[in-house]
Amino acid sequence: MEKKEMKHTISVLVENHFGVLARIAGLFSARGFNIESLAVGETEDKNISRMTILVSGDETILEQVMKQLNKLIDVIKVLEISKNSVKRDLILIKVNSNKEFRSEIMQIVDIFRAKIIDITKDTMIIELTGVEDKITAFINLLTPFGIKELARTGEIALLRG
């Protein structure tokens, strides 16, 4: 029977000090695990950071990753939160927006409940938050207008309740 590979969301609470991110990234690369996305930021306690790591693999890979993360001294808590969680991704996207296309782009922005956060004569920078599929659909609709640049945060997530 073939093992099913899926995306797993892992939430890692770590001590907020120098070198922790490098050690965790090193753990993944040393064992040949691929990080799909990684988002890091302070929590409500400035001494603790939350890392949200999206990793692909079967249950065996997930188990290995969780065990290895728990061995690191700077790690406080590791949770797999793929289910029963709220997930979001943020994108900033700069598109060509001359007079000819501006109203059409603004309609797409409205439909997706995105925000125009900068506008010039020839470009717009748009902000959108949502799940991965929503972000991808938004990018696909804006591609014909000419995407000049984009930046994504990667997934962040919290358990419900």
C-alpha positions in Angstrom: 0.0 0.0 0.0 1.3 3.4 -1.0 1.9 6.0 1.7 -0.1 9.2 1.2 1.9 12.5 1.1 0.1 15.5 2.5 0.9 19.0 3.8 1.2 19.3 7.5 1.0 22.5 9.5 3.3 22.5 12.5 3.2 25.1 15.2 6.4 25.5 17.2 6.7 27.7 20.3 10.4 28.7 20.8 12.5 30.8 23.0 12.9 34.2 21.3 16.6 34.6 21.0 19.5 34.6 18.5 20.1 31.5 16.4 16.9 29.5 17.1 15.6 29.9 13.5 19.0 28.8 12.1 19.0 25.7 14.3 15.5 24.7 13.2 16.2 25.3 9.5 19.4 23.3 9.9 17.5 20.4 11.4 15.2 20.3 8.4 18.1 20.5 5.8 20.3 18.0 7.6 17.6 15.4 7.5 16.4 16.2 3.9 13.0 17.5 5.0 11.6 20.2 2.7 9.9 23.3 4.3 7.0 24.4 2.1 6.6 27.7 4.0 7.9 29.2 7.3 6.5 32.1 9.2 8.0 33.4 12.5 6.9 36.1 14.8 6.6 37.1 18.5 3.7 35.9 20.5 1.7 37.7 23.2 4.9 37.1 25.3 7.9 38.9 23.8 10.2 36.2 25.1 8.5 33.5 22.9 8.1 33.3 19.2 5.7 31.1 17.2 7.0 29.3 14.1 4.4 28.0 11.7 6.0 25.5 9.4 4.3 23.8 6.5 5.9 20.6 5.5 5.0 17.9 3.0 5.3 14.2 3.7 3.6 11.1 4.9 2.8 10.3 8.6 6.4 8.8 9.1 8.0 12.1 7.9 5.7 14.1 10.2 6.5 11.9 13.2 10.3 12.3 12.5 10.0 16.0 12.2 8.0 16.3 15.4 10.5 14.2 17.4 13.5 16.1 16.1 11.9 19.5 16.9 11.1 18.3 20.4 14.8 17.4 21.0 16.0 21.0 20.5 16.6 22.9 23.7 15.1 26.2 22.6 11.8 24.5 21.6 9.0 24.9 24.2 6.1 23.2 22.5 5.4 21.4 19.1 1.9 20.8 17.8 0.6 19.4 14.5 -2.4 21.7 13.7 -3.4 20.7 10.2 -7.0 20.0 11.4 -9.2 22.1 13.6 -7.3 25.3 13.0 -7.7 28.7 11.4 -5.1 29.2 8.6 -4.2 32.3 6.7 -1.6 33.5 4.2 -0.9 37.2 3.3 0.2 38.4 -0.1 1.3 41.8 -1.4 1.2 41.9 -5.2 2.2 44.7 -7.5 0.4 44.7 -10.9 0.4 46.8 -14.0 -2.7 49.0 -13.8 -2.8 51.6 -16.6 -6.2 53.4 -17.3 -7.3 50.6 -19.6 -7.2 47.9 -16.9 -7.7 49.8 -13.7 -11.5 49.3 -13.3 -11.3 45.6 -14.1 -8.5 45.1 -11.5 -10.6 47.0 -9.0 -13.5 44.7 -9.6 -11.3 41.7 -8.9 -10.0 43.3 -5.8 -13.6 43.9 -4.5 -14.7 40.4 -5.3 -11.8 38.9 -3.2 -12.2 41.5 -0.5 -8.6 42.6 -1.0 -7.2 46.1 -0.4 -5.4 48.5 -2.7 -2.6 49.8 -0.5 -0.6 51.8 -3.1 -1.4 53.2 -6.5 0.7 55.0 -9.1 0.0 56.0 -12.7 1.1 52.6 -13.9 0.9 50.1 -10.9 -1.1 49.0 -7.9 0.0 47.2 -4.8 -2.8 45.0 -3.5 -3.0 43.2 -0.1 -5.0 40.0 0.3 -5.3 37.5 3.2 -6.9 34.2 2.9 -6.4 30.5 2.5 -3.9 29.1 0.0 -6.6 28.4 -2.7 -8.0 31.9 -2.5 -4.5 33.5 -2.9 -3.7 31.2 -5.8 -7.0 32.1 -7.6 -6.3 35.8 -7.0 -2.8 35.5 -8.5 -4.2 33.6 -11.5 -6.8 36.3 -12.2 -4.2 39.1 -12.0 -1.5 37.4 -14.1 -2.9 38.5 -17.5 -2.5 42.2 -16.4 1.2 41.7 -15.7 2.5 40.9 -12.2 5.6 43.0 -11.5 6.4 41.7 -8.0 4.8 39.6 -5.3 5.6 38.6 -1.7 3.8 36.0 0.4 4.1 35.4 4.1 3.5 31.6 4.0 0.8 30.1 6.1 0.2 31.1 9.7 -2.3 29.2 11.9 -3.8 28.8 15.3 -5.8 26.0 16.8 -9.5 26.8 17.2 -11.0 27.2 20.7 
